Amino acid sequence: RSLLFTRGSEITELDLEMPPQSTGADALKDLKDNALGRVEQDFLETALKQHQGDIKKVAENMGITSRAVYGKVKKYEINLADYRSLKSML
């Protein structure tokens, strides 16, 4: 297909519609973002366990608003019922 639509005698990256390659800096940023995300999720899950899913207490513990906690719960697809059910086990 690229051969059919190539203008000129050589096929270039533009002809192949290849996505631009990420630089080393981009890869490092992605690695950092992923690592921070894992740490944040672990911290959130630990706080949820400690406070049996009580969002207000988790927010106070983390130093953020309850709304921010709900946003992170959604971001990491955490089921609050799993942590709230810990109350009945104690």
N, C-alpha and C positions, 0 to 999 in steps of 0.2 A: 504494500500500500504506500509506504514511504517513497518507494521508487517512482510510483505513478505521479505523486504530487511534488516531487523535488524540483526546485528551480535551479538550474545549473547542472554542473557535472559531478558534484559531490553531495552526499547526504550529510546533513549537519544535525546537531542536537535538536534544533528547532523543527526540523523535518520529522524527527522521531517522536516529538511531543513528550520528551522525557522530563520528569520533574527535576528541578534543580537539586543538586546534591547539597546536603547540609554540611556546614563547616564544622571544624573541630569544636568551635565555641558553641555552636548550636547543640551538638551532641552532649557537651559538658553541661549546658543549661538543662537539657532534658533529663540527664542523669541526676542532677541536683534537685530538680522539681519532683522527680519520682521518689527520691530518697526522703525529701521533706514531706511528701504526701504520705508515705508509709509511716513515718514517725508521728505525724499528726493523727493518722487513723489509729495507730496503736495507743497514743495518749488518750484519745477520745474513748476508745473501747475500754481502757483501764478505768477511766473516770466513770463511765456508765456502769461498769461492774461494781465499783466502789460505792456508788450512790444508788444502786439498784434501778437505774434508768430515770432517776429524778432529774429532769432537765434543769430546773432552777439550781439545784446543788451542783450539777456538772458545770453549768455556766459560771457559777461563783468560783469553783475549783480551778477552772481554766482561765478565768479572768476575761470572759467574753459574755456577750448577751445571750439570752435564751434563744433568740431568733438566729443568731450565728450558730449555735449548737444544732438547731433544727436544720440549718443549711448544710452543715457538715455531715449530719446523719443522712440527709438525702444524697449528698455528693458521694459518700462512700457506701450507699445502699445498705445501711445498717437497719436491722429490724429491732425497734425499741421494745417490742413485746418480749424478745429474748432476754433482755436485761431487767425488765419490770417483773418478769416471772421469778426472778431471783429472790424477791421479797417473800414470796410464799414458801420458799425453800429454807429460809432462815428461822 
